[in-house]
Amino acid sequence: MRENRFQPWASKFLPSTFQKGLKSAMNPCQSEFILADWLVGLFGCFKLHCLSSLLPFACPSPSPGCAPGRRMLCGSPIHCSLPAFVISTLVFQVPQGHSAPLTVTGPPGPITVAKGEDVVLPCSFSPRQNAQDTEVTWFREQFLPFVHRYKLGQDQFGEQMVQYQGRTELGKDGLAKGSADLRIFHVQPSDTGSYTCFVRRGSDYDEAVVELKVTDPFLRSIYPWMIALVLVLAAVVALISFAVYQLKIKEKQAQELAWRRQAVPVEAANVVLDPDTAHCDLLLSDNGKSVTRAYTPQHIHYSDKRFNPWRCVLGREGFTSGRHYWEVEVEDAGRWAVGIFRDGAEREGEIEFKPEEGIWAVGKRPELKAFTSPSPTEFPEIKTPRRIRVSLDYEMGQVAFFSVDEGIPIFTFPQVSFGGIKVYPWFWLGPGTCLKMCP
């Protein structure tokens, strides 16, 4: 028995029913006949003798088992060129190439054009295709309404944006060459922005973004004048700043003269802190010459003179006349405030640091400032002192503050009448602060 050479080929391409038939075939011609029956059943429009050109084998000589009707398949010299090619392609599953995916590209950078001119927004796609089968849509932030659309071989204007009506044109001649450029006539500043070029071919599509910038020729023409104007304004500002600086120097000199007149008042006050007025978070030294903001409340007796909830304390002795001064040294650089407290002012609840509430003070909270009304006066040009002097002229109604470190005045409050009411040295401490009375 001759070897059946068709079974390996048939196991890859034929249905299982015909594979079983080939396995039971006694010789190659029987296998060929079985295969021919399958091909004729599949492609019945072709003559039986044409199938001999499809088979990847031949019967070199008739075998005894081959019937005359079957042997005609083995030795027929007739060939069917086109039908045989088509059938053989289907039977042997010749791989067929797939078309390349649609790719749309735009320019690498923005397109810049002057106001009132025409502009072309470039857009290309590949592979090239028939213009009739190409759909191109240009749009801005949203797909509808669009800037321009080309579909079914013609422009579509039904849902075009109002501002582009009569101002757009698609280069149809370039569609067959892979170009979908859009021309916009008489561009305006409102045309500035991003444009999307959307190209569709059947179920395949792609898009690219084109950036358009519209410039104003008028602004470009006045640009040199704007530069000159800016330079002139800068020079004027510099002159004004210099004049203000000179004025401040003169004011500082005047303040220094005031400092020399008031730096040495008639009497230096010996300030001792009053524990009955201190908030329970304030820890006083035994001699009453220093105070520290504690982290835990102190167990102290009740007093209606005590501050709460503000962490304040007063000096034991008050003043109803005369000129006095005292100095305070900040040992820990936390927040603080020092000044004058008018007897009868609020000590409980919310307290505002300002003269209307009976407090004339300067402090660091968080920057150096005087607690004036209606808002504090800050001193960014003055370094926060480590030692500060408080000066009181009761009859003149004057309260002034000086930086002992720098030897310069900080601030003098407007004159006020105390009306015979006693005033006390006043201190407020923020977290982590320690104040010491000098001397």
Secondary structure, 3 states (H helix, E strand, C coil): CCCCCCHHHHHHHCCHHHHHHHHCCCCHHHHHHHHHHHHHHHCCCCCHHHHHHCCCCCCCCCCCCCCHHHHHHHHCCCCCHHHHHHHHHHHCCCCCCCCCCCEEECCCCCEEEECCCCEEECCEEECCCCHHHCEEEEECCCCCCECEEEECCEEECCCECHHHCCCEEECHHHHHHCECCEEECCCCHHHCEEEEEEEEECCEEEEEEEEEEEECHHHHHHHHHHHHHHHHHHHHHHHHHHHHHHHHHHHHHHHHHHHHHHCCCCEECCCCECCCCCCCCEEECCCCCEEEECCCCCCCCCCCCCCECCCEEEECCCECCCEEEEEEEEEECCCEEEEEEECCCCCECCCCCCHHHCEEEEEECCCEEECCCCCCEECCCCCCCCEEEEEEECCCCEEEEEECCCCEEEEECCCCCCCCCCEEEEEEECCCCEEEEEC
